Amino acid sequence: MQSNLRWGRAFRIFYWVIIIGSMLGTYYYFQPFFEDLLKRYNSVMSTFSQLQKTGSSTNDLLNTLNALPKPK
């Protein structure tokens, strides 16, 4: 009975070591891909932000031109 408990405990510890170790290994393996993906995402968001600023300045320019008196 004692032997079964010890073997069961040993296998349970081994099971969790394998689970946690494989998670850490997967993270270590895929980390460069995630970092590259994050850099690309930040680059795209920066581009969209610049486009939004350009769009708002274009709208300001158009509003200014529309406010000018029209020639007769």
ROVOPA-628012 format. One line per 4 residues: number of its first residue (from 1); for each residue x, y, z of N, C-alpha, C, O, CB. Coordinates in steps of 0.2 Angstrom, whole numbers, plus 2048, in hexadecimal, padded with zeros to 3 digits. Atoms other than C-alpha are relative to their C-alpha. Glycine has a CB too. Layout:
BEGIN
NUM) X/Y/Z/X/Y/Z/X/Y/Z/X/Y/Z/X/Y/Z; ... $
***
This chain:
BEGIN
1) 804/7FA/800/800/800/800/804/806/800/803/80B/7FC/7FB/800/806; 7FB/7FA/7FF/80E/80C/805/804/801/7F9/805/807/7F7/805/7FF/806; 7FC/7FF/806/817/808/7F5/7FC/803/7FA/7FE/807/7F6/802/7F9/7FE; 804/7FD/805/808/80C/7EA/7FF/807/801/7FF/80B/7FC/7F9/7FC/801 $
5) 801/7F9/7FE/806/81D/7F3/806/803/7FD/806/809/7FA/7FF/801/807; 7FA/7FD/802/818/821/7F0/801/800/7F8/803/805/7F5/807/7FC/803; 7FF/800/808/818/81C/7DD/7FB/804/7FD/7FC/808/7F8/7FF/7F8/7FE; 805/7FC/802/808/825/7DB/802/807/801/801/80B/7FC/7F9/7FF/803 $
9) 7FE/7F9/7FF/80F/835/7E2/806/801/7FC/806/807/7F9/803/801/808; 7FA/7FF/805/81F/833/7D8/7FE/801/7F9/800/806/7F6/805/7FA/800; 803/7FF/807/815/831/7C8/7FC/807/7FF/7FC/80A/7FA/7FC/7FA/7FE; 804/7FA/801/80A/840/7CC/805/806/800/804/80B/7FC/7FC/801/807 $
13) 7FB/7FA/801/81A/84B/7CF/803/800/7F9/804/805/7F6/805/7FF/806; 7FD/801/807/821/844/7BF/7FB/803/7FB/7FE/807/7F6/802/7F9/7FE; 805/7FE/805/811/848/7B6/800/808/800/800/80B/7FA/7F9/7FE/802; 800/7F9/800/811/85A/7BC/806/803/7FE/806/809/7FB/7FE/803/807 $
17) 7FA/7FD/803/823/85D/7B8/800/800/7F9/803/804/7F6/806/7FB/803; 800/800/808/820/857/7A6/7FB/805/7FE/7FD/809/7F9/7FD/7F9/7FE; 805/7FB/802/811/862/7A5/803/807/800/803/80B/7FB/7F9/800/804; 7FE/7F9/7FF/819/872/7AC/807/801/7FB/808/806/7F8/802/801/807 $
21) 7FA/800/804/82A/86E/7A3/7FE/801/7F8/801/805/7F5/804/7FA/800; 802/800/807/821/86C/792/7FD/807/7FF/7FE/80A/7F9/7FB/7FB/7FE; 802/7F9/800/818/87D/795/806/805/7FF/806/809/7FB/7FB/802/806; 7FB/7FB/801/828/886/798/804/7FF/7FA/807/804/7F7/805/7FE/807 $
25) 7FC/802/806/831/87D/78A/7FC/803/7FA/7FF/806/7F5/801/7F9/7FE; 803/7FD/805/823/883/77E/800/807/800/801/80A/7FB/7F8/7FE/801; 7FF/7F8/800/824/895/784/807/802/7FE/807/806/7FA/7FF/802/808; 7F9/7FE/802/837/895/782/800/7FF/7F8/804/803/7F5/805/7FB/804 $
29) 7FF/801/807/835/88E/770/7FC/805/7FC/7FF/808/7F7/7FD/7F9/7FF; 804/7FB/803/827/89A/76B/801/807/802/7FE/80C/7FE/7F9/7FE/801; 7FF/7FA/7FE/82D/8A9/774/803/805/7FA/800/80B/7FA/805/801/806; 7FD/7FB/805/837/8B1/765/7FA/801/7FB/7FA/807/7F8/805/7FD/7FC $
33) 806/7FE/804/827/8AF/75A/7FB/805/803/7F9/809/7FF/7FC/7F9/7FE; 805/7FB/7FC/81C/8B8/767/803/807/800/7FF/80C/7FF/7FF/7FD/807; 7FD/7F9/800/829/8C6/768/7FF/803/7F9/7FE/809/7F9/807/7FF/803; 801/7FD/807/829/8C8/755/7F9/802/7FF/7F8/807/7FC/803/7FB/7FB $
37) 807/7FE/801/816/8C8/755/7FE/806/803/7FB/80A/800/7FC/7FA/802; 802/7FA/7FC/815/8D5/762/804/806/7FD/800/80B/7FD/803/7FF/807; 7FD/7FA/803/822/8E0/759/7FC/802/7FA/7FB/808/7F8/807/7FE/7FE; 804/7FF/806/818/8DE/749/7F9/804/802/7F7/808/7FE/7FE/7FA/7FC $
41) 806/7FD/7FE/808/8E2/752/801/808/802/7FD/80C/800/7FD/7FC/806; 7FF/7F9/7FE/80F/8F2/75A/802/804/7FA/800/80A/7FA/806/800/805; 7FE/7FD/806/816/8F7/749/7F9/802/7FC/7F8/808/7FA/804/7FC/7FB; 807/7FF/803/804/8F5/741/7FC/806/804/7F9/80A/801/7FC/7FA/7FF $
45) 804/7FB/7FC/7FC/8FF/74F/803/807/800/800/80C/7FF/800/7FE/808; 7FD/7F9/801/809/90D/74D/7FE/803/7FA/7FD/809/7F9/808/7FF/801; 802/7FE/807/805/90E/73B/7F9/802/800/7F8/808/7FD/801/7FA/7FB; 807/7FE/800/7F3/90F/73E/7FF/807/804/7FB/80B/802/7FB/7FB/803 $
49) 800/7F9/7FC/7F6/91D/74B/802/805/7FC/7FF/80B/7FC/804/7FF/806; 7FD/7FA/805/800/927/73E/7FB/801/7FB/7FA/807/7F9/807/7FD/7FD; 806/7FF/805/7F2/924/731/7FB/804/803/7F8/808/800/7FE/7F9/7FD; 806/7FD/7FD/7E5/92A/73D/802/808/801/7FE/80C/800/7FF/7FD/807 $
53) 7FD/7F9/7FF/7F0/93A/741/7FF/803/7F9/7FD/809/7F9/807/800/803; 800/7FD/807/7F2/93D/72E/7F8/801/7FE/7F7/806/7FB/803/7FB/7FB; 807/7FF/801/7DF/93B/72C/7FD/806/803/7F9/809/800/7FC/7F9/801; 802/7FA/7FD/7DB/947/739/803/807/7FE/7FF/80C/7FE/801/7FF/808 $
57) 7FD/7FA/802/7E7/954/733/7FD/801/7F9/7FC/807/7F7/808/7FF/7FF; 803/7FF/807/7E0/951/721/7F9/803/801/7F7/808/7FD/7FF/7FA/7FC; 807/7FD/7FF/7CE/955/728/801/807/803/7FD/80B/801/7FD/7FB/806; 7FF/7F9/7FE/7D5/964/731/801/805/7FA/7FF/80A/7FA/805/801/805 $
61) 7FE/7FC/806/7DC/96A/720/7FA/801/7FC/7F9/807/7FA/805/7FD/7FC; 806/7FF/804/7CC/967/717/7FB/805/803/7F8/809/800/7FD/7F9/7FF; 805/7FB/7FD/7C1/970/724/803/807/800/7FF/80C/7FF/800/7FE/808; 7FD/7F9/801/7CD/97F/723/7FF/802/7F9/7FD/808/7F8/808/800/802 $
65) 801/7FE/807/7CC/97F/710/7F8/802/7FF/7F7/806/7FB/802/7FB/7FC; 807/7FF/801/7B9/97E/711/7FE/806/804/7F9/809/802/7FC/7FA/803; 802/7F9/7FC/7B8/98D/71E/803/806/7FC/800/80B/7FD/803/7FF/807; 7FE/7FA/804/7C1/998/711/7FB/803/7FC/7F6/7FF/7FA/806/7FE/7FC $
69) 805/7FD/804/7B7/9A4/708/800/7FE/7F9/806/7FD/7F6/800/808/800; 800/803/807/7B2/99E/6F7/800/806/7FB/7FD/80B/7FC/7F9/7FC/7FE; 800/7FB/805/7B6/9A8/6E7/7FA/801/7FD/7F6/7FC/7FC/806/7FF/7FC; 806/7FF/804/7A8/9B0/6DE/801/800/7F9/7FC/801/7F5/7FC/806/803 $
***
